[in-house]
Amino acid sequence: MPLPTPSSMPSGPNSGPSSFGGPAQPSLGRGAALAPQAAPGVPRGTVSLPPAHAALICVALPGLAISTDQGQLTGQGLEGFYRSGRRVLSRCRLRVAGREPLAVQARMVAPDHARFTAVLSLCADGGPDPDVLVERMRYADGTERITLRSAADRPLRLPVEVALGTDLAELGAVAAGRAGPDLPASVHDSGMRWSCATWDSVVAADPPPADALASAGLLRWEFELPPGGARSVELRVGPAGAGPLRVVARGATSPFAPARAVSDDPRAEALLRTSIEDLRALLLRDAVQPSDAHLAAGAPWRCGLAPAEALAAARMTLPLGTRLAAGTLRTLARTQLVGAGPGSGLIPGPRRQAGAQLPPTCTGQEATLLFPVVLAEARRWGLSGAETEELLPAAERCLQWLRTAVGDGTYLADPHPGGPWRCETQAHAHRAALLGADLLDAYGREGGVELRRWAGAMRTAFRQDFWVEERGGGRPAAARLPGGRLVPYLGSGGVHLLDTGLLGAGAAAPGLLDQVQTEQLARLLGGPAMDSGWGLRSLGAKETGYNPFGHRSGAVRVHETALAVAGLAAAGYEKEASALLLGVLAASEAFGHRLPEMYAGEQRTEGGSPVPHPTACRPAATAAAAGVLLLATLTGIRPDVPAGTVTLRPVRGAPLGEIGLTGLRVAGAPFSVRVSRLGLAMVEEAADGLQLGA
């Protein structure tokens, strides 16, 4: 199975969008690749995505509802209801008494639904006050509830019309401007129906309309409203015969513990609550084994499985339980390449743009290296021995792929073969080797000694080969090219050098940098070139090619900022960690605590706010999971369930004051911890037999 080439990938945020619930591939709808025609003068392969930063995006995958703040669905841009990547309704325009209501407010109520408020003034002598309030509740599952409330002092007779239409286009085609015209409608029971070669869409109305006009896609009612009275219409849209949308994260099926944060800083509670809500909205069932759930990368562009992001998010949410990690690992194990050849053991994934300085990186390699790490750490958090053993062969194949790809050399090329030796790839490979060796030893498997030997040799060489000496203390190189030339720019890839992973007894695995180099990296990450005041820039502000909106060349990426906070705190650099944490928390408040995957890296100013990136996913799996990691970092939970211990290494500076996290999961049981304003941690609830480590 060949991996996608760089020329086949769009240059949209992060990497090529994935299909809804399908295999990792550069597409926005099921099996539909995003391949719009480039405008004259635009490089071939470039994708110009429509802006989504101001859209209200309701998510309960595989359902989406995308709206503007006007409330009307006009069929323009991305507007519409979607199911499994297909736009099942693009137009839903309401007229009352022959007029469109005046929109006055639009807001997200929860990740899966939004409320739109509009008003009408019907009485000629009624003054400036409106007579009718129009409320529209729009849900990702395809439900629209329209309610009219009278504020008039006399009875009202209101003709109501809803004009409907759709193109049944795939989201990729919509984003590329290739959706096509509306399809002809037909009257169907209490609503309308549209059909194409592969899909049918139906809108059903309750109460049934008094009149239906197929040629215009028009449904009509006539309502009598007494003073203070109200009438409602409910529309339900979806594929013909599909039935109600089945949402993964409902009730007992959710893999996330109902965790809560209580803090002197109320933003902590809001961030954790919204992060968990967004994670639930992005859950998908595996097509092969529906009992296994994983996270889609983000809405609206990447509502399918992106292996590296799915694993990264599952790892950051381990404090909420191990069920998501187990489901994600099992799902990806089924995609792993097996058999003879250099790709054996690799988990396929698309290429990701890496900015102007380096060629695209291979997310398949990143996922392959993350797999044994997530399995090893999930075991520490309480993944059962039976589940771990079930997944161990896939982890062994990942580690065997690593050994084969490195061969007799010291470093792992990315992409392999022939790519540069990236700093962050060496960090991923080194961590995978150490945590993988720990995992192999725990189950009496061979290979651990060889992995540790190679990791030790890499550490010794890396500290010399990847360090750029300069005035001010030097820096890690972003990459080493064939021939030995270093790429010396300062970017967020360096944070992966601090993310070493957990071994037994709460001990962090050794890193690739020595103590002096780690201190210098911490100083650089906390400096004004990297810390925007809203989080960590992906490229230093003084570097050539810096662009505050560049998704790999200057924008703030929430996931990497969270990794920086966790890594800096673990290494003892709490001042820098706290500054980055407070910056992201301030940005979170500006975004209604629903963090996008990235936003502009412009410098924070007094009274300012973070600038949205026009094509960032929101919600995004790694950004939502980052909220969990940020707050868990404050408490410093380091479990070792196989050893029956949990160690606490809280941030002593207590940047949010007192904070308590309740309803977490360690060893499959509720776990609660509190950190005082003095930075002292106390376990308040834990599984029987779990001891506090030193």
C-alpha positions in Angstrom: 0.0 0.0 0.0 1.9 3.1 -1.2 1.9 6.2 1.0 0.6 9.5 -0.6 3.3 11.6 -2.2 3.8 15.2 -1.3 2.4 16.4 -4.6 -0.8 14.5 -4.0 -1.4 16.2 -0.6 -3.3 19.5 -0.1 -1.5 22.3 1.7 -4.3 23.0 4.1 -3.8 23.1 7.9 -1.8 20.3 9.5 -2.1 17.7 6.8 -4.5 16.3 4.2 -8.1 16.1 5.5 -9.4 12.6 6.2 -12.6 10.9 5.3 -15.5 10.5 7.7 -14.7 7.3 9.6 -12.6 5.9 6.7 -8.9 5.1 6.4 -6.4 7.9 6.6 -6.4 9.7 3.3 -6.4 13.2 2.0 -10.1 13.7 1.7 -13.0 15.6 3.3 -15.9 13.2 2.5 -16.1 9.4 2.3 -13.7 8.5 -0.5 -13.6 12.0 -2.0 -10.2 13.6 -2.3 -9.9 17.4 -2.0 -8.6 18.4 -5.4 -9.9 21.8 -6.5 -8.6 23.5 -9.6 -5.9 26.0 -8.6 -6.4 29.6 -9.7 -3.9 31.0 -12.3 -0.6 31.7 -10.7 -1.3 29.5 -7.7 1.2 26.5 -7.4 -0.2 23.2 -8.5 -1.6 21.1 -5.5 -2.5 24.2 -3.4 -5.9 24.1 -1.8 -7.6 27.3 -1.0 -10.0 26.4 1.8 -13.0 28.7 2.5 -12.8 30.5 5.8 -14.3 28.7 8.8 -13.2 30.8 11.7 -16.5 32.7 12.0 -18.8 29.7 11.4 -20.8 28.0 14.1 -19.9 24.4 13.6 -22.2 21.9 15.4 -20.5 18.5 15.7 -21.7 15.0 16.7 -19.9 12.8 14.2 -20.7 11.6 11.7 -23.1 14.6 11.7 -22.2 18.3 11.2 -24.2 21.5 10.9 -22.3 24.5 9.7 -23.9 28.0 9.8 -23.2 31.7 9.8 -24.3 34.0 12.5 -27.3 34.9 10.5 -29.0 31.6 11.1 -30.4 31.2 7.6 -28.9 28.4 5.6 -28.4 29.9 2.1 -26.3 27.2 0.4 -23.3 29.6 0.3 -19.8 28.5 1.3 -19.8 25.6 3.7 -23.4 26.1 5.1 -25.5 23.1 5.6 -26.3 19.9 7.4 -23.8 17.0 6.7 -23.9 13.3 7.3 -20.8 11.2 6.8 -19.2 13.9 4.7 -22.2 14.5 2.4 -24.3 17.7 2.5 -27.8 16.4 3.0 -29.3 19.9 3.2 -27.7 23.2 2.0 -30.6 25.6 2.1 -33.1 26.3 4.9 -34.4 29.8 4.6 -37.2 30.9 6.8 -39.8 33.6 6.0 -42.5 34.7 8.3 -45.3 36.9 7.0 -43.4 37.2 3.8 -40.2 38.6 5.4 -37.0 37.2 6.7 -36.6 37.7 10.4 -33.8 40.0 11.6 -31.0 38.1 13.2 -29.9 39.5 16.5 -27.8 36.7 18.2 -26.1 33.4 17.4 -24.3 31.3 19.9 -23.1 27.7 20.5 -25.0 26.1 23.3 -23.0 22.9 23.3 -20.6 21.3 20.7 -23.6 19.6 19.0 -26.1 22.5 18.8 -26.4 26.2 18.4 -29.2 28.8 19.1 -30.1 31.5 16.6 -32.4 34.4 17.7 -34.2 36.7 15.4 -37.1 39.2 15.6 -39.9 40.6 13.5 -41.9 43.9 13.8 -45.3 43.4 12.2 -47.5 46.1 13.6 -47.3 49.4 11.7 -48.0 51.4 14.9 -46.1 49.2 17.3 -43.1 51.4 17.7 -39.5 50.1 17.7 -40.2 47.0 19.7 -40.5 43.6 17.8 -43.7 41.7 17.9 -42.4 38.2 17.2 -39.4 36.4 18.6 -38.0 33.6 16.3 -35.8 31.0 17.9 -34.0 28.3 15.8 -32.2 25.4 17.6 -29.9 23.6 15.1 -28.4 20.2 16.0 -25.6 18.3 14.3 -27.8 15.2 14.2 -30.0 16.9 11.5 -32.7 18.5 13.6 -33.9 22.1 13.3 -36.5 23.4 15.7 -38.1 26.7 14.8 -40.2 28.4 17.5 -42.3 31.6 17.0 -43.3 33.5 20.1 -45.7 36.4 20.0 -45.1 39.6 22.0 -48.0 41.4 20.4 -51.1 42.5 22.3 -53.5 41.1 19.7 -53.8 37.7 18.0 -51.5 37.2 15.0 -52.1 35.1 11.9 -48.6 34.2 10.6 -47.9 32.5 7.2 -44.6 30.6 7.6 -42.5 29.4 4.7 -39.3 27.3 4.7 -37.4 27.1 1.4 -35.2 23.9 1.3 -32.6 22.6 -1.1 -29.5 20.6 -1.4 -26.8 19.5 -3.9 -25.9 16.3 -2.0 -22.3 17.3 -2.6 -19.4 15.8 -0.7 -17.7 18.2 1.8 -14.5 18.1 -0.3 -16.3 19.3 -3.3 -18.1 22.0 -1.3 -14.8 23.3 0.1 -13.3 23.3 -3.4 -16.1 25.3 -4.9 -17.3 22.3 -7.0 -20.6 21.5 -5.3 -22.9 22.1 -8.3 -26.5 23.3 -8.5 -29.3 22.2 -6.3 -31.0 19.0 -7.2 -34.7 18.9 -8.1 -36.9 18.1 -5.1 -40.0 15.9 -4.8 -42.7 15.9 -2.2 -42.2 13.1 0.3 -44.7 12.3 3.1 -44.5 15.4 5.4 -41.5 17.0 3.6 -39.1 16.9 0.7 -36.7 14.4 -0.9 -33.7 14.8 -3.2 -31.8 12.0 -5.0 -28.6 11.5 -6.9 -26.9 8.4 -8.2 -25.6 7.3 -4.8 -27.5 9.2 -2.1 -31.0 10.2 -1.1 -31.9 12.9 1.4 -35.2 13.5 3.1 -36.6 16.4 5.2 -39.6 15.5 7.4 -41.6 18.2 9.1 -43.6 18.1 12.3 -46.3 19.3 12.1 -46.8 18.4 8.5 -47.0 21.5 6.3 -50.3 22.8 5.0 -48.8 23.0 1.5 -45.6 21.7 -0.2 -44.3 23.0 -3.5 -41.6 20.7 -5.0 -40.5 23.0 -7.8 -39.4 25.6 -5.2 -38.6 23.2 -2.4 -41.1 25.1 -0.3 -43.0 24.1 2.8 -45.8 26.3 4.1 -47.8 26.6 7.3 -50.3 29.1 8.7 -50.2 29.7 12.4 -52.5 31.5 14.8 -50.6 33.0 17.7 -52.6 34.5 20.7 -50.9 37.2 22.7 -47.9 35.6 24.4 -48.5 32.3 22.5 -45.9 30.2 20.7 -45.9 27.6 17.9 -43.0 25.4 16.8 -42.0 23.4 13.7 -39.4 20.7 13.8 -37.5 19.6 10.7 -35.4 16.4 10.6 -33.0 15.9 7.7 -30.9 12.8 6.9 -30.2 10.1 4.4 -33.4 8.3 3.3 -34.1 5.3 5.6 -31.0 6.0 7.8 -32.9 6.5 11.0 -31.7 8.6 13.9 -28.0 9.5 14.1 -26.1 7.2 16.5 -23.6 9.3 18.5 -20.7 7.4 20.1 -20.3 9.4 23.2 -23.8 9.0 24.7 -24.2 7.7 28.2 -22.3 4.6 29.1 -20.7 4.3 25.7 -18.5 7.4 26.3 -14.8 6.4 26.8 -14.2 9.5 28.9 -14.5 9.8 32.7 -16.8 12.6 33.8 -13.9 14.7 35.2 -14.3 18.1 36.8 -11.9 20.9 37.8 -12.4 23.2 40.7 -9.9 26.0 41.0 -9.3 29.5 42.3 -9.2 30.3 38.6 -12.6 29.6 37.1 -11.2 29.2 33.6 -9.8 25.8 34.6 -13.3 24.4 35.2 -14.6 25.9 31.9 -11.6 24.6 29.9 -11.8 21.0 31.2 -15.6 20.9 30.7 -15.5 22.2 27.1 -12.5 20.1 26.2 -14.3 16.9 27.2 -17.5 18.0 25.4 -15.4 18.6 22.2 -13.7 15.2 22.5 -17.1 13.5 22.8 -18.3 15.3 19.7 -15.3 14.1 17.7 -15.7 10.4 18.6 -16.1 7.9 15.8 -16.7 4.1 15.7 -14.3 1.9 13.8 -16.0 0.6 10.7 -14.6 -2.9 11.2 -15.2 -3.2 15.0 -17.8 -0.7 16.1 -17.0 -1.2 19.8 -13.7 0.5 19.2 -13.8 4.3 19.2 -11.3 6.8 18.1 -11.1 10.5 17.6 -11.5 12.3 14.3 -8.8 15.0 13.8 -11.2 17.9 13.7 -14.1 19.7 12.1 -14.9 20.8 9.5 -12.0 19.6 7.4 -10.7 16.4 9.0 -13.7 14.4 10.3 -12.0 11.0 9.9 -9.1 9.0 11.2 -5.7 10.7 11.2 -3.4 8.2 12.9 -0.8 10.5 14.4 -3.4 13.0 15.7 -5.6 10.2 17.0 -2.8 8.6 19.0 -1.5 12.0 20.3 -5.0 12.9 21.5 -5.6 9.5 23.1 -2.3 9.8 24.9 -3.1 13.2 26.3 -6.5 12.0 27.5 -5.2 9.0 29.5 -6.2 10.8 32.8 -9.8 10.3 31.6 -9.3 6.6 31.3 -7.7 4.1 28.9 -10.7 3.1 26.8 -10.1 5.6 24.1 -6.4 4.6 23.9 -7.3 0.9 23.7 -9.9 1.6 20.9 -7.5 3.8 19.0 -4.7 1.3 19.2 -6.9 -1.6 18.1 -8.2 0.4 15.2 -4.8 1.4 14.0 -3.4 -2.1 14.5 -5.8 -3.3 11.8 -4.3 -0.7 9.4 -0.7 -1.7 10.1 1.3 -3.0 7.1 2.4 -6.6 7.5 4.5 -9.0 5.5 7.8 -8.7 3.8 9.4 -5.4 2.7 10.8 -2.2 4.3 7.3 -0.9 5.1 6.3 -3.9 7.2 5.1 -2.7 10.6 4.4 0.9 9.4 1.0 2.4 10.2 0.1 4.3 7.0 -0.6 8.1 7.2 -0.5 11.1 4.9 2.3 13.5 4.5 2.1 16.7 6.5 3.5 20.1 5.3 6.4 21.2 7.4 6.9 24.8 6.3 9.2 26.3 3.7 12.4 25.1 5.3 11.9 21.3 5.1 10.0 18.9 2.9 6.7 17.3 4.1 7.0 14.9 7.0 5.4 11.5 7.2 2.7 11.2 9.7 2.7 7.5 9.2 6.1 7.3 10.8 5.0 9.5 13.7 2.0 7.2 14.3 4.2 4.1 14.1 6.5 5.6 16.7 3.6 6.7 18.9 1.9 3.3 19.0 4.3 1.6 21.4 4.5 4.8 23.5 0.7 5.0 23.9 0.5 1.3 24.7 3.3 1.5 27.3 1.8 4.6 29.0 -1.8 3.3 28.9 -0.5 0.2 30.8 0.9 2.6 33.4 -2.5 4.3 33.7 -4.3 1.0 34.1 -4.9 -0.7 30.8 -5.5 -4.4 31.6 -2.8 -7.0 31.1 -5.1 -8.9 28.7 -5.6 -5.8 26.5 -1.9 -4.9 26.6 -0.9 -8.4 25.5 -3.5 -8.4 22.7 -1.9 -5.2 21.3 1.7 -6.2 22.0 2.4 -7.9 18.6 1.4 -4.7 16.8 3.8 -2.7 19.0 6.6 -5.2 18.4 6.0 -4.7 14.6 6.3 -1.0 15.1 9.6 -1.4 16.9 10.8 -3.8 14.3 10.0 -1.3 11.6 12.1 1.3 13.6 15.1 -1.1 13.8 14.9 -1.9 10.1 14.5 1.7 9.0 17.5 2.9 11.1 19.6 -0.2 10.0 23.2 0.3 11.0 22.8 4.0 11.3 22.2 6.3 14.2 19.2 8.4 13.1 15.8 7.9 11.5 15.2 9.7 8.2 11.8 11.4 7.8 10.4 10.6 5.4 12.1 7.3 5.1 14.2 6.6 3.1 16.0 9.7 1.8 14.4 12.4 3.9 16.3 14.7 6.3 17.0 13.7 9.9 14.5 15.8 11.8 15.1 16.8 15.4 11.5 15.9 16.5 11.6 12.5 14.6 14.7 11.5 16.6 12.8 12.5 19.8 9.9 10.3 18.8 12.1 7.4 17.9 14.2 7.6 21.0 11.1 7.7 23.2 9.6 4.8 21.3 12.8 2.7 21.8 12.9 3.3 25.6 9.3 2.9 26.4 9.0 0.0 23.9 12.0 -1.7 25.6 10.3 -1.3 28.9 7.1 -2.8 27.5 9.0 -5.8 26.0 10.8 -6.5 29.2 7.5 -6.4 31.2 6.1 -9.3 29.1 9.4 -11.2 28.7 9.8 -10.4 25.0 13.2 -10.1 23.3 14.5 -6.9 21.8 14.7 -4.5 24.8 18.4 -4.7 25.2 19.0 -3.8 21.5 16.6 -0.9 21.7 18.2 0.6 24.7 21.7 0.2 23.2 20.7 2.1 20.1 18.9 4.8 22.1 22.0 5.3 24.3 24.2 5.6 21.2 21.8 8.1 19.7 21.8 10.2 22.9 25.6 10.4 22.8 25.7 11.4 19.2 22.7 13.7 19.1 24.1 16.0 21.8 27.0 16.8 19.4 25.4 16.3 16.0 22.2 18.3 16.5 23.5 21.2 18.6 24.2 24.6 17.0 26.8 26.5 18.9 26.3 30.3 18.9 26.5 33.3 21.0 23.9 33.2 23.7 24.2 29.4 24.4 23.2 27.6 21.2 20.1 25.8 20.1 19.0 22.4 18.8 18.9 22.2 15.0 15.5 21.6 13.4 17.1 19.0 11.2 20.3 17.5 9.8 20.6 17.1 6.1 22.6 14.5 4.2 26.2 15.7 4.1 26.0 17.0 7.7 24.6 20.5 7.1 22.3 21.6 10.0 19.0 23.5 9.6 19.3 25.9 12.5 16.0 27.6 12.7 14.2 27.8 16.1 10.7 26.1 15.9 8.2 24.3 18.1 9.6 20.9 17.0 12.1 21.3 19.8 9.4 20.8 22.4 9.4 17.1 21.5 12.9 16.9 23.0 11.2 17.6 26.4 8.5 15.0 25.9 10.4 11.9 27.0 7.6 9.7 28.3 7.1 7.8 31.6 8.9 4.7 32.8 8.3 2.9 36.1 7.8 4.4 39.5 6.9 7.8 38.0 10.3 8.3 36.5 10.6 10.2 33.2 12.6 8.5 30.5 16.0 10.2 29.8 16.0 12.8 27.1 18.3 13.5 24.1 19.7 16.7 25.5 22.0 17.0 28.5 21.2 19.3 31.4 22.9 22.4 30.1 21.3 22.0 26.7 17.9 21.4 28.3 18.2 24.6 30.3 19.1 26.5 27.2 16.1 25.1 25.3 13.8 26.0 28.1 15.1 29.6 28.0 14.5 29.8 24.3 11.0 28.4 24.5 10.1 30.8 27.2 11.7 33.8 25.4 9.7 36.5 23.4 10.7 35.0 20.0 8.7 31.8 20.8 6.2 32.7 23.5 3.6 34.9 21.8 1.8 35.6 25.1 -1.0 33.4 23.8 1.1 30.2 23.5 4.1 28.8 21.7 4.8 29.9 18.1 5.6 27.1 15.7 8.5 29.2 14.4 10.5 31.9 16.2 9.4 35.5 15.4 13.0 36.4 14.3 13.4 33.5 11.9 13.4 33.9 8.1 10.0 32.9 6.8 8.1 33.7 10.0 4.4 34.1 9.3 2.1 34.5 12.3 -0.6 32.6 10.3 1.7 29.9 9.1 0.5 26.6 10.5 4.1 25.4 10.7 5.9 28.7 10.4 4.6 30.9 13.2 1.0 30.1 14.3 0.4 28.9 17.8 -0.4 25.2 17.8 -2.2 24.3 21.0 -1.0 20.7 21.0 2.7 21.6 20.9 2.2 24.4 23.5 0.7 21.8 25.9 3.6 19.4 25.3 5.9 22.3 26.0 4.1 23.1 29.3 4.2 19.4 30.3 7.9 19.0 29.3 9.1 22.2 30.9 7.3 21.4 34.1 8.7 17.9 34.3 12.2 19.2 33.7 11.8 21.7 36.5 11.4 24.9 34.5 8.1 26.0 36.0 8.4 29.7 35.3 8.5 29.1 31.5 5.8 26.4 31.8 3.5 28.6 33.8 3.8 31.5 31.4 2.9 29.3 28.4 0.0 27.8 30.4 -1.4 31.1 31.4 -1.2 32.3 27.8 -3.2 29.4 26.4 -5.7 29.8 29.2 -6.2 33.4 28.3 -6.6 32.4 24.6 -9.1 29.7 25.6 -11.2 32.3 27.4 -11.2 34.5 24.2 -12.4 31.5 22.2 -15.2 30.6 24.6 -12.9 27.8 26.1 -13.3 25.9 22.8 -9.7 25.9 21.6 -9.0 25.7 17.9 -6.1 23.6 16.6 -4.1 26.8 16.0 -4.4 30.6 15.9 -2.1 33.4 14.8 1.2 33.8 16.6 0.9 37.6 16.8 2.3 39.1 20.0 -0.1 39.6 22.9 -0.9 43.2 23.7 -2.7 45.0 26.5 -6.4 44.6 25.9 -5.9 42.5 22.8 -7.2 39.0 21.9 -5.8 36.1 19.9 -6.4 36.3 16.2 -8.2 33.3 14.7 -6.7 31.3 11.9 -9.3 31.3 9.1 -9.0 27.5 8.3 -8.2 26.0 11.7 -10.3 23.1 12.8 -12.5 23.9 15.8 -13.1 21.6 17.6 -9.9 19.7 17.0 -8.9 16.5 18.8 -5.4 17.5 19.8 -6.5 21.0 20.9 -9.3 19.5 23.1 -7.0 16.8 24.5 -4.4 19.5 25.2 -6.8 21.1 27.6 -6.8 17.9 29.6 -3.0 17.6 29.5 -2.5 21.2 30.6 -4.6 20.8 33.8 -3.3 17.3 34.5 0.3 18.8 34.3 -0.5 21.1 37.2 -1.1 18.1 39.5 1.8 16.1 38.1 0.1 12.7 38.2 2.5 9.9 37.3 0.8 6.5 37.7 2.5 3.1 37.7 -0.5 0.8 38.1 1.5 -2.5 37.5 3.6 -1.5 40.5 0.6 -0.3 42.5 1.8 3.2 42.9 1.0 6.8 41.8 3.5 9.6 42.1 2.6 13.3 42.2 5.0 16.0 40.9 2.8 19.1 41.0 3.8 22.5 39.7 5.0 24.1 42.9 4.3 27.7 41.8 0.5 26.9 41.6 -0.1 29.3 38.7 -3.9 28.9 39.0 -4.0 28.9 42.7 -5.6 25.9 44.4 -6.9 23.4 41.9 -8.7 20.1 42.3 -9.4 17.5 39.6 -12.1 15.0 40.4 -13.5 12.0 38.5 -10.3 11.1 36.7 -9.4 7.4 36.1 -6.3 5.6 37.4 -6.4 1.7 37.5 -9.9 1.9 36.1 -11.2 3.5 39.3 -12.1 7.1 40.2 -9.1 9.3 41.1 -9.2 12.8 42.6 -6.3 15.0 43.5 -5.9 18.5 44.9 -3.0 20.9 44.8 -3.0 23.7 47.3 -1.9 27.3 46.7 1.5 26.3 48.2 1.9 23.7 45.5 1.3 20.7 47.8 -0.6 17.8 46.3 -3.0 15.4 48.0 -4.8 12.4 46.7 -8.4 12.5 47.8 -9.8 9.4 46.0 -8.0 6.4 44.5 -8.4 2.7 43.7 -8.0 0.3 46.6 -4.4 -0.8 47.0 -2.9 2.1 45.0 -0.1 3.6 47.1 1.4 7.1 46.9 4.9 6.8 45.5 7.9 8.8 46.7 
